[in-house]
Amino acid sequence: MELSGTQKRLYDYLAERLARNGKAPSLRQTAADLGVSHTAIAQLLGQLEKKGAVERDGRYSRSLRLVTGNDRRQQGDRSRELPIIGQIAAGLPMYAQQEWDGSVVVDRRLFPGDNLFCLRVRGESMQGAGILHGDLAICEPRQYAANGEIVAVLIQGEEATVKRFFLQPDHIELRPENPGFPVMRYPFGEVLVQGKVIGVIRGSGGILATGQRVA
């Protein structure tokens, strides 16, 4: 079914924000950006849903997918959904929570690897590498690391953290990117690499892509 001018305007806005930020904007932000009322946005969103242009699970700001039309299918083909696996500490290690904690949509052209996953960062120990509290660290599954790579590791089978990895002759060093945090040193058998950090999604929604600043 064809979209009206106002419906297409909202649809195109949502498509751009999903592609750029990996998640739908809030109702308040959408209304402010488009210069209309909250009620108008809610009504338009309902109309898009009835026409099959969007699908929602639960509340608007939590889950929204674009699903209608050739251009929309092409947009969907460029997107992929990554699981968020609990939380991981960027500071003092915390208990490694393995439960599913939702998902996030990213551009598959930026992150094309297999079995990628995200971990939610807590703490400020990696701020020098551009990884801040509340960010999502996008990880490529791995059980090894080269010196200097930023990795997610499991310590002593229980605690997880994101640090820069260095292999020494008789131990492993996990170095922060913040002078306020100490270097962590462990015997070989106490550190298990979980994945290499290949990108970061800002807590505010922006994306730092592969390579520059985070690997």
Secondary structure, 3 states (H helix, E strand, C coil): CCCCHHHHHHHHHHHHHHHHHCCCCCHHHHHHHHCCCHHHHHHHHHHHHHCCCEEECCCCCCCEEECCCHHHHHHHHCEEEEEEEEEEECCCCEECCCCEEEEEEEECCCCCCCCCEEEEEECCCCHHHCCCCCCEEEEEECCCCCCCCEEEEEECCCEEEEEEEEECCCCEEEECCCCCCCCEEECHHHEEEEEEEEEEECCCCCEECCCCCCC
